[in-house]
Amino acid sequence: MVLLRPLALLLALVVSELYCLSWFIDVSESQGPGATLQSFSFNCSPYIPTLELLHVQPPTTFFNPPSLTRWQGTYVGKMTLSSSARLDALTVNHYELQLRFTCGNQVTEGRLSVNVQRDPNRDQCAGRFASPAGEIIQVRETVTPRTPLYTLLLPGQGAQMNITSAQDPPYFPGPFSIDGQGQLWAPSQGLKGQAQKVFQLQILVTFGQGRSCRGMLTVKVLPVSSSQVSFPQQAQNITIPENLVPGSKVAQVHARGFDVRYEIVSPVPCRLFSIARVDGVVRTTAPLELAQAPDAAVTRLRVKAFERLRPWDSAELDFQVDVQSVNRWPPRCLPALLATQIPETTPVGTFVNTFTCTDPDSPGSTLDYQLLFHSPASASSLCLRDGVLEVNDTLDCDAPGACLQHTASILVLDSGQPPMTRQGRANQASSLTFKWLPAEVPVLVMVTPVNEFSPTCVSRTFRVREDARPHTLLGSVMGTDLDYPHDSIEYSISGGSAPFAVDSLNGEVHLLGPLDYEMQKSYRLTVLLTDHSQDQDPTCHRSGSCTITIEVEQDVNDHAPECEPPFQELTVYAHLGRSLEVTTVSCRVAQEPQRLAFSYRIVGGNSQSRFSLQGAVLVHNDLMLGPPWPEQSHTYELLIRVADAGPSTPHLSTTATVIVHIVPWRASTGATSIHRTTVPSRMTPLLVTDTEVFWQPEPWLTQVLQTSSKPTQALLLNSIQGTKGSIEGFVEAPRMETPQAPSSVMSLHHFDGRAQDSRTGRDYLFNTHTGARRWL
């Protein structure tokens, strides 16, 4: 990089006028991406400074944001070209860069002017001439033959130019030509009669030593126009602010005519303004700082409009540009941001926060304050009084959406001497709009919730059947809390071991275990309610309670009868043709002594129908037994089903076992007698498991009869519902002495198993040791 004027800049933090200074550097158009334009040294102890590129005029992406590094106790900033930089002095030869330096609370701004200079060693075709579309020029058909139409500007000197494209008739009236100065000449025959034609010319530019480039010129021939150049608007005055950056649009003029061009003819040279030749846009070319250039306050411009091919056909327009001073600095406030949080119970009139503001342009001047709410848009809970933010209304977080984050802005406006200008716009009527530019202090106030109320609930009574299944829903405890959110309540049952539970989230009361109407008909439970998530302090909770009553309704039959004894073994000496009461089955429901109605039925072992029941009395009948009289004793294993017969449902049942040894009476036998063997109900059951495999499994009963020298084992059945039987276990009875029996009884087979024949389906008893069978 070639810096024509090296610049060493030391930004002092105490110099507040640094924003009005300007610096100039020259850079060659041959500089490419990454090239360093300028270095800056800063002293900013003990802070960490920042260096920013605010904007570039005219807008471009050729410049990187400035870098800032620390070196030997100072900070060094650099301005470099970006990867997209393509400097071309023929296209843009001047850029204005606005920089901002921040060190702690001090902010300074400066302008860096970059002049792009031609590089004589840079030989290339540039601009629209070298683009794919080429340069387009328009000429009238009345153009004088052999007159210059266009001048091609190229870097360097001594370049040779030749038209390489064909110019054959009859399309071409004659050949165009170009000389070594880059001037394109009209054909010697002129262009009369060639209106609306377009001629494309390929041009080869040779710089010597084998260097060359190509471009295109397109010549459009226009018909002759009889119009004259004139300005439709009258003289006007335009007012602009002094803080416009170079390149800003001031106004635009428009003249009637054909292919009109514009230029400033007074003052010449014009230091502050320029006009675009094609569109007539007037722009600033230098800073308009009235403090440094008081003569810039009023400028009278004279603009000339003329036809490009007929410069003599022209018109002029005079107008005045007034530059108005600007109230540059808005008020400054400390702190720059108001952020705080207050509880919802804060009293009205409490100060929330304070701040102070001053006007750098007019110290001690009166400032105006405005409070603008953003969220919620129309809040009345806060207000401003003499620059102090305070609570204006009750802060309540106990409604949905009430406890909010209040965001607002405090606008601070100065007295406007001169009026603060946000934006100035000039139009053809020369009007200018001025607005105050206030300082804006963002406000963020968070209202925090306070747990003010305890949760409550209403006492209720629930009813449930005695036979309700576990997990049955009995009802819900409806808790309420005036604090928001209103449903942030946890439920629990205080103490006790009742078979109930409450859902901690929704208050639903469920049954956990079985109920017994006879044991307890009513329960009283205390339900505790504890709130949560209703205070800024997560450990702050409030609690309440209420009582619920659960009544067990409808006495449900849930106890099966119990027979005493559950097992009997009897020896009967029977007479031929007589009926004999064998025993009485005694049963009751211990838990419900009032239940006395039972039904009795023999469900097994009554072969040949020798036995019948008269209520609870078991009767042996020999009336149907014909000769011959049996010579041997018979044993009957009777199963008697005992079921409750009252109105309560369901009907439960149990089965009593009665083993009867029938011994035929003989003269030598003596009097008829009955020997009983029973199992006391107070004996402790001994659980034994016995498994039998058969084709169609069904509950079956077994017993083991042993000799008088061995303990008797008997089957104990328990709680058989309906017609289904279940074997719960076996009971082992202690040894009991029985009266002397005939030898025929002692010789009976002892059957310890029961099964079903797979062919006939008939049940039978069998002895596992001898294999003996007895059909049932």
C-alpha atoms as one frame of an Amber mdcrd trajectory, in Angstrom:
protein
   0.000   0.000   0.000   1.203   3.485  -0.860   0.291   6.010   1.830   0.932
   9.466   0.454   0.432  11.059   3.867   1.225   8.812   6.869  -1.027   9.462
   9.818  -0.263   8.855  13.468  -3.332   9.358  15.590  -3.507   9.413  19.350
  -7.104   9.630  20.608  -7.106  11.337  23.989 -10.088  10.477  26.117 -10.469
  14.012  27.416 -10.927  15.598  23.992 -14.687  15.611  23.467 -14.459  17.553
  20.209 -12.799  14.657  18.410 -16.026  13.902  16.535 -15.574  16.996  14.335
 -12.038  16.194  13.150 -11.310  14.635   9.760  -8.322  12.713   8.486  -7.313
  12.013   4.897  -5.292   9.170   3.407  -4.439   8.343  -0.205  -4.459   4.774
  -1.415  -3.606   3.307  -4.798  -6.300   1.502  -6.731  -3.939  -1.425  -7.096
  -4.269  -2.312  -3.390  -6.026  -5.644  -2.949  -7.912  -7.489  -0.192  -6.231
  -7.509   3.204  -4.138  -4.396   2.584  -3.718  -2.131   5.635  -5.023   1.389
   5.077  -4.224   3.041   8.393  -3.043   2.263  11.943  -4.293   4.071  15.059
  -2.772   4.157  18.552  -4.997   4.553  21.611  -4.301   5.037  25.305  -7.225
   3.692  27.362  -6.040   2.627  30.786  -7.522   0.923  32.757 -10.452   0.186
  30.399 -10.728  -2.097  27.382 -11.560   0.146  24.414 -13.608  -0.588  21.303
 -13.206   0.760  17.767 -16.195   0.587  15.395 -16.849   1.359  11.749 -20.264
   3.058  11.755 -20.849   3.561   8.034 -19.168   4.181   4.685 -20.140   6.695
   2.000 -20.789   5.815  -0.695 -21.985   2.459   0.703 -19.606  -0.407  -0.061
 -18.277  -3.646   1.424 -14.647  -2.885   0.493 -13.610  -2.127   4.108 -13.301
  -4.584   7.022 -14.428  -3.643  10.549 -11.374  -2.169  12.326  -9.284  -4.496
  14.456  -7.958  -3.544  17.882  -4.980  -5.192  19.622  -2.926  -4.364  22.711
   0.762  -3.684  22.185   3.239  -2.399  24.809   0.572  -0.816  27.028  -1.334
   0.870  24.221  -4.021  -0.286  21.810  -3.396  -0.350  18.086  -6.301  -0.244
  15.651  -6.077  -1.086  11.953  -8.260  -0.435   8.942  -7.911  -3.031   6.170
  -9.526  -3.851   2.837 -12.032  -6.711   2.757 -11.968  -9.772   0.523 -14.414
  -8.097  -1.849 -12.349  -4.924  -2.319 -11.845  -3.907  -5.970 -10.676  -0.290
  -5.984 -11.138   1.614  -9.229 -10.296   5.287  -9.338 -12.294   5.759 -12.514
 -15.454   4.422 -10.825 -15.161   5.827  -7.246 -12.177   7.863  -6.160 -13.315
   8.962  -2.682 -14.760   7.183   0.376 -15.818   8.563   3.783 -15.490   6.196
   6.786 -17.147   7.175  10.091 -15.328   5.657  13.108 -16.288   5.494  16.772
 -13.869   4.951  19.647 -15.180   3.968  23.109 -13.095   3.957  26.293 -15.071
   3.405  29.451 -17.825   6.033  29.496 -16.074   8.259  26.946 -17.239   7.983
  23.327 -15.549   9.855  20.481 -16.129   9.788  16.745 -13.943  10.694  13.771
 -14.097  10.632   9.995 -11.494   8.996   7.781 -11.432  10.129   4.140  -9.905
   7.663   1.689  -8.827   8.997  -1.724  -8.375   6.312  -4.389  -5.633   7.267
  -6.841  -4.954   5.993 -10.312  -2.150   3.500 -10.740  -0.275   4.228 -13.988
   1.085   0.687 -14.068  -2.326  -0.858 -13.853  -3.274  -1.730 -17.409  -6.753
  -3.087 -17.682 -10.122  -2.435 -19.166 -12.572  -1.415 -16.492 -16.030  -0.065
 -15.973 -19.028  -0.798 -18.172 -16.787  -0.961 -21.214 -15.264  -4.222 -19.954
 -18.588  -5.666 -18.747 -20.444  -8.348 -20.790 -23.064  -5.794 -21.851 -20.470
  -3.174 -22.707 -20.793   0.620 -22.773 -23.962   1.943 -24.414 -24.002   5.354
 -26.136 -26.843   7.108 -27.900 -26.472   9.440 -30.879 -28.927  11.180 -33.148
 -29.154  10.373 -36.817 -28.303  14.002 -37.634 -24.843  13.695 -36.117 -22.162
  15.353 -38.272 -20.074  12.811 -40.210 -16.542  12.212 -38.900 -17.276  13.820
 -35.514 -16.308  12.319 -32.099 -19.108  10.320 -30.544 -17.473   8.946 -27.370
 -14.106   8.991 -25.602 -12.874   5.752 -24.009 -10.870   6.497 -20.826  -8.282
   3.841 -19.979  -5.424   3.792 -17.480  -1.933   4.314 -18.792  -0.682   6.022
 -21.913   0.381   4.878 -25.355  -2.375   2.300 -25.710  -3.424   1.311 -29.214
  -7.126   0.740 -29.927  -8.703  -1.074 -32.861 -12.250  -2.057 -33.789 -12.088
  -5.799 -34.417 -15.756  -6.581 -35.168 -17.045  -6.590 -38.770 -18.724  -3.454
 -40.122 -19.959  -4.769 -43.430 -22.623  -3.000 -45.519 -25.486  -2.764 -46.086
 -26.201  -2.772 -42.341 -23.331  -0.404 -41.624 -23.546   2.853 -43.594 -19.771
   3.084 -43.238 -17.118   2.067 -40.754 -16.766   3.639 -37.289 -13.190   4.386
 -36.239 -11.285   4.930 -32.981  -7.971   6.736 -32.521  -5.159   6.340 -30.037
  -6.769   8.858 -27.663  -9.829   6.622 -27.272 -12.164   8.814 -29.358 -14.835
   7.010 -31.349 -15.605   8.757 -34.685 -18.832   8.680 -36.646 -18.730   7.129
 -40.160 -17.751   9.466 -42.997 -21.182   8.902 -44.577 -22.925  10.014 -41.383
 -25.919   8.227 -39.767 -28.757   9.836 -41.678 -31.581   7.339 -42.125 -30.105
   4.916 -39.528 -32.550   5.832 -36.767 -33.467   2.984 -34.351 -30.434   0.962
 -35.446 -27.968  -0.529 -32.977 -24.274  -1.000 -33.854 -22.087  -3.216 -31.648
 -18.335  -2.586 -31.839 -15.728  -4.968 -30.385 -12.599  -3.005 -29.426  -9.117
  -4.398 -28.729  -6.851  -2.305 -26.461  -3.103  -3.094 -26.657  -0.696  -1.678
 -24.056   2.538  -3.128 -25.430   4.723  -6.018 -24.268   1.895  -8.384 -25.104
  -0.626  -6.818 -22.661  -4.140  -6.184 -23.940  -7.825  -6.235 -23.043 -11.138
  -6.182 -24.816 -14.380  -4.310 -24.459 -17.592  -3.460 -26.277 -19.266  -0.227
 -27.347 -22.905  -0.244 -28.426 -24.096   2.722 -30.496 -27.857   3.378 -30.574
 -29.058   5.779 -33.286 -31.984   7.953 -32.165 -34.418   9.888 -34.305 -34.280
  13.666 -34.405 -36.364  15.349 -31.663 -37.756  18.826 -31.990 -38.050  19.345
 -28.201 -36.085  21.991 -26.329 -34.477  21.709 -22.897 -36.393  23.394 -20.056
 -36.950  23.102 -16.262 -40.580  22.607 -15.216 -39.979  23.851 -11.636 -39.114
  27.337 -10.511 -36.278  28.447  -8.297 -36.413  26.919  -4.834 -34.684  26.985
  -1.473 -33.627  23.783   0.238 -32.791  23.409   3.944 -30.588  20.578   5.144
 -29.020  19.735   8.530 -25.307  20.151   9.061 -24.811  16.532  10.112 -25.326
  15.046   6.638 -22.401  12.861   5.700 -20.647  13.294   2.337 -22.597  11.600
  -0.414 -26.016  12.345   1.108 -28.784  13.307  -1.267 -29.789  16.972  -1.117
 -32.222  17.343  -4.001 -32.926  16.143  -7.533 -33.617  18.371 -10.544 -35.309
  17.306 -13.748 -35.332  19.015 -17.127 -37.357  18.319 -20.239 -35.449  17.337
 -23.307 -33.768  14.512 -25.170 -30.781  12.748 -23.600 -30.308  15.569 -21.063
 -27.156  16.012 -19.014 -26.602  18.206 -15.950 -23.723  20.241 -14.504 -23.162
  22.917 -11.871 -22.057  26.146 -13.489 -21.901  28.250 -10.315 -19.996  28.308
  -8.080 -17.029  26.836  -9.911 -15.374  24.928  -8.445 -18.172  23.753  -6.124
 -16.518  22.411  -2.962 -19.583  21.278  -1.008 -21.971  19.885  -3.641 -21.993
  17.847  -6.837 -24.647  16.849  -9.378 -25.011  13.571 -11.235 -24.743  14.189
 -14.978 -27.469  11.698 -15.923 -30.173  11.785 -13.208 -29.644  15.292 -11.795
 -29.265  14.209  -8.124 -27.471  16.845  -6.028 -25.304  15.369  -3.248 -22.930
  16.657  -0.597 -19.234  16.151  -1.271 -17.752  17.341   2.044 -18.757  17.687
   5.707 -21.079  20.616   6.374 -19.826  21.408   9.877 -20.768  25.040  10.480
 -18.315  25.315  13.345 -15.396  24.626  10.972 -16.945  26.109   7.799 -19.350
  28.964   8.605 -19.547  29.856   4.899 -21.398  26.579   4.301 -24.533  27.978
   5.918 -25.852  29.346   2.571 -24.888  28.152  -0.912 -26.460  29.459  -4.153
 -26.255  26.890  -6.913 -26.847  27.323 -10.648 -27.503  24.093 -12.530 -27.364
  23.785 -16.296 -29.267  21.126 -18.254 -28.335  20.389 -21.869 -28.701  17.740
 -24.536 -25.637  15.567 -24.746 -25.383  15.719 -28.534 -26.565  19.327 -28.752
 -24.874  21.173 -25.901 -26.159  24.467 -27.180 -29.711  23.354 -26.414 -29.681
  24.069 -22.665 -31.472  25.708 -19.690 -30.396  26.887 -16.244 -31.967  26.682
 -12.762 -30.966  28.643  -9.661 -31.694  27.448  -6.124 -30.337  28.009  -2.629
 -29.177  25.414  -0.099 -29.400  26.468   3.571 -27.469  24.398   6.137 -29.040
  24.446   9.591 -27.170  23.753  12.784 -28.121  20.616  14.688 -28.733  20.006
  18.353 -26.182  17.266  18.212 -26.294  15.479  21.522 -29.406  14.038  23.147
 -29.686  14.105  26.937 -27.481  11.681  28.828 -28.915   9.690  31.731 -27.368
   7.682  34.559 -28.013   4.849  34.984 -28.637   4.091  31.330 -30.930   1.169
  32.267 -33.418   0.864  35.115 -33.854  -2.767  36.150 -35.324  -3.890  39.458
 -37.798  -6.273  41.040 -40.425  -5.525  43.676 -42.888  -7.779  45.553 -46.587
  -7.581  44.743 -47.292  -6.236  48.238 -45.299  -3.029  47.645 -47.435  -0.065
  48.841 -48.605   2.626  46.436 -46.200   5.579  46.330 -43.053   3.526  46.955
 -40.000   4.689  44.990 -38.941   2.027  42.488 -35.795   3.655  41.132 -34.241
   7.057  40.441 -32.023   8.404  37.668 -30.477  11.707  36.628 -30.250  13.235
  33.143 -28.328  16.201  31.701 -28.189  17.892  28.296 -24.586  18.151  26.962
 -25.652  20.906  24.539 -27.268  23.025  27.254 -26.218  22.147  30.815 -28.797
  23.099  33.406 -31.652  23.259  30.909 -35.085  21.873  31.714 -35.785  18.373
  30.472 -39.118  16.747  29.735 -39.874  13.136  30.704 -42.362  10.704  29.185
 -43.063   7.142  30.332 -44.001   4.800  27.483 -45.121   1.260  28.343 -44.285
  -1.624  26.015 -45.587  -4.647  27.947 -48.287  -4.438  29.107 -49.193  -1.656
  26.697 -51.548   0.254  28.993 -50.161  -0.370  32.464 -51.083   2.042  35.252
 -49.123   0.387  38.047 -46.066   2.652  37.559 -45.726   6.372  37.053 -43.112
   9.150  36.807 -43.045  12.037  39.272 -40.245  14.578  38.869 -37.984  12.060
  37.224 -38.647   9.411  39.887 -40.246   6.059  39.021 -42.733   4.957  41.695
 -45.613   2.543  42.292 -48.905   4.071  41.150 -51.418   1.255  41.776 -51.848
  -1.978  43.681 -49.626  -4.735  42.348 -51.615  -7.979  42.328 -50.226 -11.304
  41.123 -53.300 -13.348  42.063 -55.004 -13.236  38.657 -53.880 -14.902  35.406
 -51.436 -12.646  33.612 -51.456 -10.029  36.391 -47.962 -10.611  37.738 -45.964
  -9.508  34.762 -42.614  -8.215  33.717 -43.201  -4.527  33.056 -41.095  -3.154
  30.222 -41.175   0.519  29.366 -39.042   3.397  28.143 -38.496   6.803  29.683
 -38.095   9.394  26.940 -36.029  12.403  28.012 -36.308  15.435  25.708 -34.212
  18.575  25.842 -35.505  22.095  25.334 -34.599  22.011  21.639 -32.410  25.151
  21.402 -31.665  24.557  18.605 -34.363  21.915  18.105 -33.070  18.366  18.276
 -33.168  16.913  14.758 -33.777  13.229  14.202 -34.183  13.332  10.466 -34.341
  16.009   7.749 -35.980  15.244   4.422 -35.914  17.591   1.460 -38.338  17.277
  -1.400 -39.111  19.300  -4.462 -41.170  21.743  -2.395 -38.108  22.418  -0.201
 -39.876  21.292   2.998 -37.942  19.990   5.986 -39.287  18.031   8.960 -37.525
  18.396  12.319 -38.083  16.054  15.242 -36.719  15.987  18.719 -34.358  13.132
  19.303 -34.920  12.136  22.922 -32.736  10.036  25.113 -34.305   6.677  25.878
 -33.854   4.933  29.209 -35.104   1.318  29.093 -37.088   0.264  32.170 -37.500
  -3.321  33.352 -39.554  -3.919  36.528 -40.266  -7.471  37.621 -43.171  -7.861
  40.050 -42.518 -10.955  42.180 -45.347 -13.006  43.746 -45.945 -13.254  47.501
 -47.687 -16.231  49.119 -50.422 -14.360  50.997 -53.257 -16.894  51.431 -53.585
 -20.409  52.849 -55.323 -23.101  50.785 -58.807 -24.186  51.890 -61.246 -26.999
  51.123 -64.822 -27.933  52.050 -65.582 -30.946  54.245 -67.345 -33.689  52.317
 -68.907 -37.109  52.864 -68.274 -40.062  50.536 -70.184 -43.372  50.540 -68.756
 -46.694  49.445 -70.014 -50.269  49.317 -68.436 -52.789  51.599 -67.387 -54.943
  48.639 -65.721 -52.109  46.683 -62.502 -53.176  45.000 -59.114 -51.634  45.847
 -58.206 -48.456  43.883 -61.891 -47.511  43.621 -62.307 -43.730  43.245 -64.478
 -42.433  46.096 -64.466 -38.710  45.195 -62.256 -35.644  45.098 -61.225 -33.017
  47.608 -61.531 -29.638  45.870 -58.921 -27.287  47.277 -58.806 -23.576  46.463
 -56.104 -20.953  46.905 -56.462 -17.219  46.262 -52.766 -17.005  45.334 -51.839
 -17.528  41.681 -51.506 -20.106  40.234 -54.639 -21.309  42.024 -54.114 -25.045
  41.474 -50.611 -25.274  42.942 -51.764 -27.487  45.829 -50.458 -30.805  47.152
 -52.834 -33.128  49.065 -52.023 -35.619  51.825 -53.818 -37.518  54.636 -52.765
 -36.676  58.163 -51.937 -39.676  60.353 -54.002 -42.818  60.819 -53.863 -46.174
  59.106 -57.221 -46.126  57.323 -57.343 -48.022  54.004 -57.576 -44.819  51.959
 -55.178 -42.601  50.009 -55.432 -39.168  48.377 -53.757 -38.229  45.089 -51.205
 -35.528  45.884 -51.852 -33.664  42.637 -55.624 -33.691  42.038 -57.070 -34.577
  45.469 -58.805 -37.781  44.337 -59.546 -40.181  47.233 -59.017 -43.873  46.453
 -59.692 -47.085  48.376 -56.535 -49.061  49.170 -57.800 -52.254  50.828 -60.922
 -54.234  51.765 -63.670 -52.843  53.990 -65.600 -54.667  56.721 -68.989 -53.255
  57.549 -69.139 -55.315  60.727 -65.781 -53.966  61.964 -66.168 -50.259  61.097
 -68.993 -48.424  59.386 -67.519 -44.904  59.154 -64.116 -43.234  58.784 -63.087
 -39.607  59.386 -59.965 -38.436  57.580 -58.066 -35.147  57.832 -56.789 -34.011
  54.444 -53.845 -31.576  54.499 -53.448 -29.004  51.695 -50.026 -27.418  51.112
 -49.447 -24.773  48.422 -46.258 -24.328  46.399 -44.754 -22.186  43.588 -46.643
 -19.084  44.751 -43.801 -17.071  46.214 -40.435 -15.763  45.077 -38.973 -17.849
  47.910 -39.513 -21.510  46.895 -39.401 -22.591  50.556 -42.371 -20.403  51.537
 -45.489 -22.565  51.877 -48.892 -22.222  53.505 -51.174 -25.089  54.497 -54.792
 -25.810  55.391 -56.976 -28.817  56.104 -60.494 -30.162  56.004 -62.252 -33.323
  57.188 -63.858 -35.885  54.943 -66.188 -38.641  56.134 -66.326 -42.032  54.425
 -69.393 -44.157  55.216 -69.423 -47.880  54.438 -72.909 -48.651  53.173 -74.819
 -51.949  52.560 -73.733 -54.959  54.606 -72.261 -57.358  52.052 -72.030 -61.064
  52.754 -68.294 -61.612  52.869 -67.874 -64.487  55.392 -68.478 -68.157  54.618
 -70.083 -70.457  57.209 -67.808 -72.507  59.439 -68.772 -75.988  60.660 -67.706
 -77.459  64.000 -66.269 -79.873  63.672 -65.350 -79.526  59.986 -64.559 -83.295
  59.858 -66.333 -86.226  61.494 -65.699 -89.961  61.372 -68.477 -92.219  62.626
 -69.052 -95.967  62.979 -72.716 -96.958  62.757 -74.191-100.384  63.601 -77.198
-100.411  61.358 -80.405-102.501  61.581 -82.027-103.833  58.485 -84.966-101.720
  57.310 -84.502 -98.932  59.796 -83.570 -95.237  59.463 -80.962 -93.893  61.805
 -79.880 -90.342  62.628 -76.145 -90.360  62.154 -75.095 -86.851  63.218 -76.083
 -83.187  63.133 -73.992 -80.736  61.130 -73.467 -77.656  63.268 -72.416 -74.469
  61.343 -72.364 -70.718  61.989 -70.770 -67.437  60.795 -68.535 -66.306  63.611
 -68.284 -62.701  62.371 -72.049 -62.424  61.896 -73.745 -64.425  64.666 -77.141
 -63.051  63.624 -76.973 -65.022  60.379 -78.742 -68.339  61.149 -80.315 -69.444
  57.852 -78.318 -72.172  56.099 -79.005 -74.727  53.399 -77.570 -78.258  53.478
 -76.945 -80.625  50.589 -74.945 -83.832  50.107 -72.660 -83.182  47.159 -70.475
 -86.316  47.183 -70.027 -89.867  48.450 -73.733 -90.755  48.774 -73.607 -93.934
  46.684 -76.892 -95.840  46.453 -78.540 -92.816  48.095 -78.222 -94.407  51.531
 -78.057 -91.011  53.270 -80.318 -87.983  53.334 -80.462 -84.662  55.169 -83.327
 -83.451  57.246 -82.219 -79.869  57.752 -78.846 -80.176  59.482 -79.470 -83.821
  60.529 -77.740 -86.595  58.550 -79.963 -89.706  58.339 -78.952 -93.224  57.208
 -81.756 -95.109  55.407 -81.764 -98.948  55.018 -85.365 -99.176  53.882 -84.450
 -99.791  50.241 -81.775-102.339  50.959 -83.025-105.770  49.964 -81.619-109.210
  50.626 -79.093-110.447  50.790 -77.931-108.467  53.833 -74.344-107.396  53.322
 -71.901-109.418  55.273 -69.146-106.811  55.382 -68.954-103.271  56.603 -69.102
-100.293  54.170 -67.454 -96.908  54.478 -69.018 -93.768  53.046 -67.156 -90.508
  52.612 -69.874 -87.844  52.523 -69.344 -84.253  51.429 -72.012 -81.898  52.752
 -72.209 -78.394  51.239 -73.414 -75.768  53.743 -74.412 -72.385  52.259 -75.903
 -69.270  53.843 -79.497 -68.750  52.741 -80.191 -65.225  53.919 -80.980 -62.140
  51.760 -77.358 -60.925  51.662 -75.331 -61.569  48.552 -73.231 -63.231  47.420
 -74.067 -66.625  48.964 -70.944 -68.223  50.387 -70.550 -71.862  51.311 -68.273
 -74.409  52.934 -68.061 -78.169  52.820 -68.096 -80.464  55.846 -66.690 -84.005
  55.594 -68.394 -86.922  57.324 -66.916 -90.427  57.033 -69.423 -93.093  58.068
 -68.463 -96.749  58.614 -71.658 -98.814  58.298 -71.408-102.151  60.170 -74.313
-104.599  59.658 -75.948-105.521  62.914 -75.629-109.108  64.146 -76.922-110.769
  67.223 -73.463-111.032  68.624 -72.843-107.381  68.039 -74.985-106.063  70.812
 -76.891-102.807  70.858 -76.724-100.374  67.978 -74.073 -97.748  68.600 -72.218
 -94.995  66.880 -68.519 -94.262  67.325 -67.396 -90.725  66.492 -64.000 -89.411
  65.559 -63.836 -85.614  65.180 -61.174 -82.970  64.576 -61.442 -80.134  67.041
 -61.673 -76.781  65.361 -59.160 -75.308  67.768 -56.301 -77.361  66.339 -53.735
 -75.417  64.371 -53.827 -76.339  60.625 -50.745 -77.867  59.090 -50.481 -76.975
  55.365 -49.600 -79.861  53.066 -49.561 -79.868  49.249 -50.824 -82.931  47.338
 -50.999 -83.009  43.507 -52.965 -85.511  41.422 -52.949 -85.735  37.591 -56.103
 -86.870  35.765 -57.880 -86.162  32.473 -60.428 -83.584  33.573 -59.092 -81.917
  36.719 -61.627 -80.858  39.311 -61.428 -80.274  43.067 -61.382 -83.522  44.954
 -61.023 -84.575  48.537 -58.804 -87.134  50.119 -58.430 -88.609  53.521 -56.024
 -90.987  55.117 -57.346 -93.478  57.590 -54.739 -95.094  59.678 -54.734 -97.729
  62.361 -55.548 -96.885  65.941 -51.839 -96.674  66.702 -51.262 -93.822  64.146
 -52.520 -90.208  64.078 -55.557 -89.576  61.996 -55.124 -87.170  59.059 -58.140
 -85.347  57.683 -58.958 -82.848  55.070 -60.062 -79.348  56.055 -62.011 -77.431
  53.434 -62.490 -73.711  53.670 -64.645 -71.081  51.906 -66.112 -72.865  48.905
 -68.181 -70.284  46.941 -71.088 -71.312  44.720 -70.638 -74.762  43.258 -66.864
 -74.595  42.963 -64.704 -76.271  45.566 -61.176 -75.419  46.581 -58.745 -77.336
  48.738 -56.924 -74.933  51.010 -54.933 -77.433  53.056 -54.886 -80.368  55.374
 -55.207 -80.585  59.120 -53.425 -83.156  61.232 -55.496 -84.318  64.160 -53.975
 -85.634  67.351 -54.194 -89.293  68.230 -57.619 -90.250  69.573 -58.779 -93.507
  71.117 -61.895 -95.124  69.597 -64.060 -97.881  71.044 -63.455-101.467  70.104
 -64.895-102.189  66.659 -65.569-105.472  64.940 -62.688-107.085  63.127 -64.558
-106.542  59.863 -64.165-102.762  60.301 -60.452-103.038  60.996 -59.940-105.011
  57.829 -61.386-102.322  55.553 -59.211-100.914  52.843 -57.949 -97.373  53.494
 -58.419 -95.187  50.369 -56.055 -92.204  50.250 -56.707 -91.000  46.679 -59.485
 -90.073  44.294 -59.513 -90.068  40.468 -61.767 -90.269  37.393 -61.892 -93.083
  34.892 -60.790 -91.787  31.452 -63.175 -94.122  29.549 -66.395 -93.931  31.548
 -65.847 -90.628  33.324 -66.865 -92.233  36.635 -65.139 -91.180  39.886 -63.511
 -93.676  42.201 -61.346 -93.870  45.373 -58.106 -95.800  45.431 -55.379 -96.979
  47.845 -51.908 -95.850  46.748 -50.265 -98.822  48.536 -52.484-101.762  47.549
 -54.102-100.389  44.355 -57.579-101.270  45.623 -60.479 -99.234  44.124 -63.984
 -98.313  45.135 -66.379 -96.763  42.590 -68.413 -93.743  43.615
